[in-house]
C-alpha cells in the first residue's frame, strides 16, 4: 500500500529523473502536554529503510514533538551529505498541517532551527527539501511506523 504512494511522489511532485529520500515524521505527547517523543521512518532510494526515535521531554506539546521530528530528519540529511551519501533532495511527510504551514509561510516563529536547516541543505549541500502534509491514521505505512516510533 505504501509503494504506490511513494512512486507517485517520486514521479509527480519531484523531478522524476532524480532519486530522493522519503521521510515520514511524527510526534506525540501524552494528553497533548507531556511525555513527548518523535519518530522518523526514512525510505532511501535503494529501497532500504531507517527508523529513528527519541524523547522530547516530560512537559511538551504534540506540536513541539512534530517539530523535533522534522528537525532531526533534517539533521540526518545533513550528516548523510557530509558522509558522502549525496541525494538531490528529501521529501518530508508529516501529518501536522500547522507545522507545514509554519515552515512554508510567514508564520515561522518557533520553527527557526528547522528553517535554517532547510536553508543550509539547499545553499550549502544543494539538497532540495519538500515538506508535505499527509493524513494520519489512514493506513499509510510509513506514517504508521513513524507514529509507533513516536509513542515508544
C-alpha positions in Angstrom: 0.0 0.0 0.0 2.9 2.4 0.7 4.8 1.8 -2.5 2.3 3.3 -5.0 2.1 6.5 -2.9 5.9 6.7 -2.9 6.1 6.1 -6.6 3.6 8.8 -7.2 5.6 11.3 -5.1 8.8 10.5 -6.9 7.2 10.8 -10.4 4.7 13.7 -9.9 5.8 16.0 -7.1 9.5 15.8 -7.7 11.9 15.7 -10.7 11.4 12.1 -12.0 15.0 11.9 -13.2 16.4 12.1 -9.7 16.3 9.9 -6.6 15.0 11.5 -3.5 14.8 10.2 0.1 11.3 10.0 1.6 11.0 10.6 5.3 7.8 10.1 7.3 7.9 12.0 10.6 5.6 12.1 13.6 5.5 13.4 17.1 3.3 12.5 20.0 2.8 13.5 23.7 0.6 12.1 26.4 -2.6 14.1 26.6 -1.0 16.6 24.2 1.1 18.1 27.1 3.7 15.7 28.4 6.0 12.7 28.0 6.7 13.6 24.3 8.6 11.8 21.7 9.2 11.7 17.9 9.6 9.1 15.2 11.1 9.1 11.7 10.9 6.4 9.1 13.2 7.0 6.1 12.8 5.2 2.8 16.0 5.6 0.8 16.2 5.5 -3.0 17.7 2.0 -2.9 14.6 0.7 -1.0 16.2 0.4 2.4 14.7 1.9 5.5 16.0 3.6 8.6 13.9 4.1 11.8 14.8 6.7 14.4 13.0 7.8 17.6 13.8 9.9 20.6 12.4 11.7 23.6 11.5 15.4 23.6 10.7 15.9 27.2 8.4 15.3 30.2 6.5 18.6 29.7 6.0 19.2 26.0 3.2 19.6 23.5 2.5 17.4 20.4 3.5 20.3 18.1 7.0 20.5 19.7 7.3 16.8 19.1 6.3 17.1 15.5 8.8 19.9 15.0 11.6 17.9 16.7 10.8 15.0 14.2 11.3 17.3 11.2 14.4 19.0 12.7 16.0 15.6 13.5 15.2 14.4 9.9 17.0 17.4 8.5 20.0 16.8 10.7 20.2 13.2 9.4 20.1 14.5 5.9 23.0 16.9 6.6 25.0 14.1 8.2 24.4 11.9 5.2 25.7 14.7 2.9 28.8 15.1 5.0 29.4 11.3 4.9 29.2 11.2 1.1 25.6 10.0 0.6 24.7 12.6 -2.0 21.0 12.9 -2.5 19.5 15.7 -4.7 16.6 16.1 -2.3 14.3 14.8 0.5 10.6 14.7 0.8 9.5 15.1 4.4 5.9 13.8 5.0 4.2 14.9 8.2 0.6 14.7 9.5 0.9 18.1 11.2 -0.7 20.7 8.9 0.2 23.6 11.3 3.9 22.7 11.0 3.8 22.6 7.2 2.1 26.0 7.2 4.7 27.4 9.7 7.6 26.1 7.7 6.3 27.4 4.4 4.9 30.7 5.4 5.4 33.9 7.2 4.3 32.3 10.5 7.7 30.7 11.1 8.1 31.8 14.7 9.3 28.9 16.8 10.5 26.8 13.8 13.7 28.8 13.2 16.1 25.9 13.6 14.2 23.8 11.0 14.0 26.7 8.6 17.8 27.3 9.0 18.5 23.6 8.3 16.4 23.6 5.2 18.2 26.7 4.0 21.6 25.2 4.8 20.7 22.0 2.9 19.8 23.9 -0.2 22.5 26.6 -0.2 25.5 24.5 1.1 24.7 21.0 0.1 22.4 21.6 -2.9 19.7 19.4 -1.4 16.1 20.4 -2.2 13.7 19.8 0.7 10.0 19.4 0.3 7.7 19.3 3.4 4.3 17.8 2.6 1.2 17.2 4.7 -0.3 13.7 4.7 -3.4 12.4 6.5 -2.8 10.5 9.7 -4.2 7.1 10.8 -5.5 6.1 7.3 -3.1 3.2 6.7 -0.1 5.0 5.1 2.6 2.5 6.2 5.4 5.0 6.7 3.3 7.3 8.7 2.0 4.4 10.9 5.6 3.3 11.5 6.7 6.9 12.5 3.6 7.2 14.8 4.6 3.9 16.5 8.2 5.1 17.0 6.9 8.5 18.4 4.9 6.6 21.0 7.7 4.3 22.2 
